[in-house]
């Protein structure tokens, strides 16, 4: 299903792509703003003598963003033919724009999911071979993933032991099979 949006200003030109693009920019900006506010560590401002805590300025701004995202996800869904649900504002705050795009059927998978599954496939193939040259190729495949998740960091630490001669390739392969499976399960639906 794809909705068409026509404007008197542009005659019979379909504006749904433009409307989707503009709302996407606003959603991304609001997500960045929400994250920045989330990182602020201010105490609530309580007037002298007042017993009940007041809502902080940051909480007010965050609520405004949540309400704005409620309407923006509705517009985004309409413009691009997605199946909108009333909690999509919270969904996009929790999961990000790419997962909302997957939910609406605009893309098949997130870039994170694609990157991780590509690594899983490549790493699974490399550990089936001999240490040379596969240790180096495994390291090259792993390097962009290091720092993204403790599981990737664990692989990196174990591979370093192989490089330093403190661990055999064969024992690394046993360890790596288990970790690769855990990565695959963890990111299967990301």
C-alpha positions, 0 to 999 in steps of 0.5 A, a space after each residue: 500500500 502506498 499513499 499519494 499526497 497531492 498539493 494544489 501548489 504543485 498540481 498533480 505532482 505526488 508529494 508523499 516522497 517529499 513529505 516522508 523525507 521532511 518528516 524523517 529529518 525532523 524525527 532524526 533531529 528530535 531523536 538526537 535532541 532526546 538523547 542529549 537531554 537524556 544525558 543531562 544530569 540536573 536536579 529538578 527545580 523546586 520552589 522554596 517551601 513547596 513540598 511536591 517535586 516539580 517536573 524538570 525543564 528537561 522532562 517537559 522538553 522530553 514530553 514535548 518531543 514524545 508528543 511531537 514524535 506521535 504526530 510525526 510518526 503518523 505523518 511519516 507512516 501516512 506519507 510512505 504507506 506504513 502501518 502506523 500504531 499509536 505507540 510508534 513514537 515510543 518505538 522510534 525512541 527506543 529502537 531508532 529510525 531504521 527499525 521504524 523503517 523496517 516496521 513500516 516495510 520501507 527497508 528490509 533490515 537495519 544497517 546494523 543487522 546487515 553488518 552483523 549478519 555479514 560478519 557472522 557469515 564471514 567469520 563462520 567461514 574463516 574459522 573452518 580453515 587453517 590459521 594462516 591466512 584466516 587469523 589475519 582475515 578474521 581480524 580484518 573482518 572483526 576490527 570494524 565490530 570491536 567496541 560495538 558489543 562485548 561479544 565482539 570484544 571477547 572475540 578480539 581479546 581471544 584472537 589477540 592471544 592467538 596472535 601472541 602465541 598464548 592460545 592455539 588456533 584450534 582452541 580459538 575456533 572452539 571459543 569463536 563458534 560459541 561466540 558467533 552463535 551468541 552474536 547470531 542469536 542476539 542480533 537475529 531480529 535487530 
